[in-house]
Amino acid sequence: MGQVFVGVGGWTFEPWRGPFYPEGLAQKRELEFASRALTSIEINGTYYSTFKRDSWEKWRDETPDGFRFAVKASRFCTNRRVLSDDKSKESMTRFVEQGMAALGDKLGPMNWQFMATKKFDPEDFEGFLKLLPREVEGRALKHALEVRNPTFQTPQFYDLARKYNCAIVYALDEDFPEIDEETADFAYARVMSSREELEAGVTSAELDAYADQARRWSRRGDAYVYFISGAKVRNPAAAQALIGKLK
């Protein structure tokens, strides 16, 4: 059995001040607070830019033992017409070598998110998977693939993901393919269905279903579940409620 890590995307969001962050909490202490209320956070800023090593060290030091970060991969690696050329490899190298190894045991999987317009090209996509770095500074890396085009709903893609031990992100959103396939020794889910009219963002019945699903995923290794988008203001409450259900 693996562990189930539950959280949200990022930790800086002004509307969370009050509903999630206590009134008067200094902004510089928000990660410290969030990492003790949740068990994981997906770092989203890395999709747009790189960070210096001292930032990664600071995030490591502000979070408790046992906490995990997932890291959203750079758009310069995934928003490309050709995924498997030398420029893609260079972008991957810059991304993984920016200093994230400083997170140590708190470094979780990478999320490689592709645009909805990106269609499945078996040859090019396998070339991309071959380029994925398997370690950085001696630390093993795990990779999750978030695909958003229905052409990826094919056994050929599932087999490729399985061949390279990459998890396919389970995206719970009506606009994206919902793929629940066992392709790696861990699982990764992004739930995008929270509603603002619900205090916890989702219903108790939905939370029960998510908890059952997460337990099933954890039978093959660690499972990462993030409440993303939807009614973003409610996502921390949804994550905390799921943590409570899992206990």
C-alpha positions as CSV (number, residue, x, y, z in Angstrom):
1,M,0.0,0.0,0.0
2,G,1.2,3.5,-0.8
3,Q,0.3,6.8,0.8
4,V,-2.5,9.1,-0.4
5,F,-1.4,12.8,-0.7
6,V,-4.1,15.4,-1.1
7,G,-3.8,19.0,-1.8
8,V,-4.4,21.9,-4.2
9,G,-2.6,23.8,-7.0
10,G,-0.3,26.5,-5.6
11,W,-0.6,28.3,-2.3
12,T,-0.9,32.0,-3.3
13,F,-4.5,33.0,-4.0
14,E,-5.9,36.1,-2.4
15,P,-9.6,34.8,-2.1
16,W,-8.2,32.0,0.2
17,R,-7.5,34.6,2.8
18,G,-10.4,34.2,5.2
19,P,-12.0,31.0,4.0
20,F,-8.7,29.1,4.3
21,Y,-5.9,31.3,5.6
22,P,-6.6,32.9,9.0
23,E,-7.2,36.7,8.9
24,G,-3.9,38.5,9.6
25,L,-1.6,35.6,8.5
26,A,1.4,37.1,6.9
27,Q,1.6,36.1,3.2
28,K,5.1,34.8,3.6
29,R,3.7,32.2,6.1
30,E,1.0,30.9,3.7
31,L,3.0,27.9,2.6
32,E,3.9,27.0,6.2
33,F,0.2,27.1,7.0
34,A,-1.0,25.3,3.9
35,S,1.5,22.5,4.2
36,R,0.2,21.7,7.7
37,A,-3.5,21.7,6.7
38,L,-2.9,19.6,3.5
39,T,-0.5,16.8,2.7
40,S,0.7,17.9,-0.8
41,I,0.7,20.9,-3.2
42,E,1.2,21.0,-6.9
43,I,3.6,23.8,-7.8
44,N,2.0,25.6,-10.7
45,G,4.4,28.5,-11.2
46,T,7.0,26.2,-12.8
47,Y,4.7,25.9,-15.8
48,Y,5.5,29.5,-16.7
49,S,9.0,30.1,-15.3
50,T,12.0,28.7,-13.5
51,F,13.1,29.3,-9.9
52,K,16.4,29.7,-8.3
53,R,17.7,26.9,-6.0
54,D,17.3,29.0,-2.9
55,S,13.5,29.1,-3.6
56,W,13.3,25.4,-3.6
57,E,15.4,25.2,-0.4
58,K,13.0,27.7,1.2
59,W,10.0,25.7,0.2
60,R,11.6,22.5,1.6
61,D,12.4,24.2,4.9
62,E,9.0,25.7,5.4
63,T,7.1,22.4,5.1
64,P,6.9,19.5,7.5
65,D,8.4,16.1,7.2
66,G,6.3,13.8,5.1
67,F,4.9,16.6,2.9
68,R,5.1,16.2,-0.8
69,F,5.3,18.7,-3.7
70,A,4.3,17.8,-7.3
71,V,5.8,20.0,-9.9
72,K,4.0,21.1,-13.1
73,A,6.4,20.9,-16.0
74,S,7.3,23.8,-18.1
75,R,5.0,24.7,-21.0
76,F,8.2,25.1,-23.2
77,C,8.5,21.3,-23.0
78,T,4.9,20.4,-23.8
79,N,3.4,23.2,-25.9
80,R,5.4,22.2,-29.0
81,R,4.5,21.0,-32.5
82,V,7.2,18.3,-32.3
83,L,7.8,16.8,-28.8
84,S,10.8,14.7,-29.4
85,D,13.4,16.9,-31.0
86,D,16.7,18.3,-29.5
87,K,15.0,21.6,-28.4
88,S,12.5,19.6,-26.4
89,K,15.4,17.7,-24.7
90,E,17.1,21.0,-23.9
91,S,13.9,22.4,-22.4
92,M,13.5,19.3,-20.2
93,T,17.1,19.6,-19.0
94,R,16.7,23.2,-18.0
95,F,13.4,22.4,-16.3
96,V,14.6,19.5,-14.1
97,E,18.0,21.1,-13.3
98,Q,16.7,24.4,-12.0
99,G,17.1,23.3,-8.4
100,M,14.1,21.1,-7.6
101,A,16.4,18.3,-6.3
102,A,16.8,20.6,-3.2
103,L,13.4,19.5,-2.1
104,G,14.9,16.1,-1.2
105,D,12.3,13.5,-0.1
106,K,9.5,16.2,-0.5
107,L,9.9,16.0,-4.3
108,G,7.0,14.1,-5.8
109,P,6.0,13.6,-9.4
110,M,6.2,15.9,-12.4
111,N,3.0,16.7,-14.2
112,W,3.5,17.1,-18.0
113,Q,0.3,18.9,-19.1
114,F,-0.6,19.0,-22.9
115,M,-2.9,21.5,-24.5
116,A,-6.3,20.2,-25.7
117,T,-5.3,20.8,-29.3
118,K,-2.4,18.3,-29.0
119,K,-3.3,15.1,-30.7
120,F,-1.8,11.7,-30.1
121,D,1.1,10.9,-32.5
122,P,2.5,7.5,-31.4
123,E,5.9,8.0,-32.8
124,D,6.5,11.5,-31.6
125,F,5.0,10.8,-28.2
126,E,7.1,7.8,-27.6
127,G,10.1,9.9,-28.6
128,F,9.1,12.4,-25.9
129,L,8.7,9.6,-23.3
130,K,12.2,8.4,-24.1
131,L,13.6,11.9,-23.4
132,L,12.0,12.2,-20.0
133,P,14.8,12.4,-17.4
134,R,14.8,9.6,-14.9
135,E,16.8,11.3,-12.2
136,V,18.2,14.6,-11.1
137,E,21.2,14.9,-8.8
138,G,20.8,11.2,-8.0
139,R,17.2,11.5,-7.1
140,A,14.7,9.4,-9.0
141,L,12.0,11.2,-10.9
142,K,8.4,10.1,-11.6
143,H,6.3,11.4,-14.4
144,A,2.6,11.9,-14.9
145,L,1.0,12.8,-18.3
146,E,-2.0,15.1,-18.4
147,V,-3.5,14.8,-21.9
148,R,-6.6,16.7,-22.9
149,N,-7.4,15.5,-26.4
150,P,-9.7,12.5,-27.0
151,T,-7.3,11.0,-29.5
152,F,-5.3,9.8,-26.4
153,Q,-8.2,7.5,-25.4
154,T,-6.6,4.5,-27.0
155,P,-4.8,1.3,-25.8
156,Q,-1.7,2.3,-27.8
157,F,-1.2,5.4,-25.6
158,Y,-1.9,3.4,-22.4
159,D,0.7,0.8,-23.5
160,L,3.3,3.5,-24.1
161,A,2.6,5.1,-20.7
162,R,2.9,1.6,-19.1
163,K,6.2,0.9,-21.0
164,Y,7.8,4.0,-19.6
165,N,6.2,3.8,-16.1
166,C,4.3,7.1,-16.6
167,A,1.0,7.7,-14.8
168,I,-1.8,9.1,-16.9
169,V,-3.4,11.9,-15.0
170,Y,-7.0,11.1,-14.0
171,A,-8.7,14.4,-14.9
172,L,-12.2,14.8,-13.5
173,D,-13.6,17.5,-15.8
174,E,-16.4,17.3,-18.3
175,D,-14.2,19.0,-21.0
176,F,-11.3,16.5,-20.9
177,P,-10.9,12.7,-21.3
178,E,-11.4,10.8,-18.2
179,I,-8.8,8.0,-18.2
180,D,-8.4,5.7,-15.3
181,E,-5.7,3.2,-16.4
182,E,-3.0,1.5,-14.3
183,T,0.2,2.5,-16.1
184,A,2.7,3.3,-13.4
185,D,3.7,2.5,-9.8
186,F,1.8,5.6,-8.6
187,A,-1.4,7.5,-9.5
188,Y,-2.1,11.2,-10.1
189,A,-5.5,12.8,-10.2
190,R,-6.8,16.4,-10.7
191,V,-10.3,17.0,-9.6
192,M,-11.8,20.1,-11.4
193,S,-15.4,19.9,-10.3
194,S,-15.7,21.9,-7.1
195,R,-18.7,24.2,-6.8
196,E,-18.9,27.5,-4.9
197,E,-22.3,27.0,-3.4
198,L,-21.0,24.0,-1.4
199,E,-19.0,24.7,1.8
200,A,-16.6,21.9,1.1
201,G,-16.8,22.4,-2.7
202,V,-18.1,18.9,-3.3
203,T,-20.8,16.7,-1.7
204,S,-20.2,14.1,1.0
205,A,-21.2,11.4,-1.4
206,E,-18.6,12.7,-3.9
207,L,-16.0,12.7,-1.2
208,D,-16.8,9.1,-0.3
209,A,-16.3,8.1,-4.0
210,Y,-13.0,10.0,-4.2
211,A,-11.8,8.4,-1.0
212,D,-12.7,4.9,-2.3
213,Q,-10.9,5.6,-5.6
214,A,-7.8,7.0,-3.8
215,R,-7.6,3.9,-1.6
216,R,-7.8,1.7,-4.7
217,W,-5.1,3.6,-6.4
218,S,-2.9,3.4,-3.3
219,R,-2.8,-0.4,-3.6
220,R,-0.2,0.0,-6.4
221,G,1.8,2.9,-4.8
222,D,1.5,6.5,-3.7
223,A,-1.6,8.4,-5.0
224,Y,-1.6,12.1,-5.5
225,V,-5.0,13.9,-5.6
226,Y,-5.4,17.6,-6.2
227,F,-8.4,19.8,-6.3
228,I,-7.8,22.2,-9.2
229,S,-9.8,24.9,-10.9
230,G,-13.6,24.6,-10.6
231,A,-14.6,26.9,-7.7
232,K,-11.0,27.5,-6.7
233,V,-11.9,29.3,-3.5
234,R,-13.4,26.0,-2.2
235,N,-10.6,23.7,-3.2
236,P,-8.6,23.8,0.1
237,A,-11.9,22.9,2.0
238,A,-12.4,20.0,-0.4
239,A,-8.9,18.8,0.1
240,Q,-9.2,19.0,3.8
241,A,-12.5,17.2,3.7
242,L,-11.0,14.3,1.6
243,I,-8.1,14.0,4.1
244,G,-10.7,13.7,6.8
245,K,-12.5,11.0,4.9
246,L,-9.3,9.0,4.3
247,K,-8.6,9.0,8.0
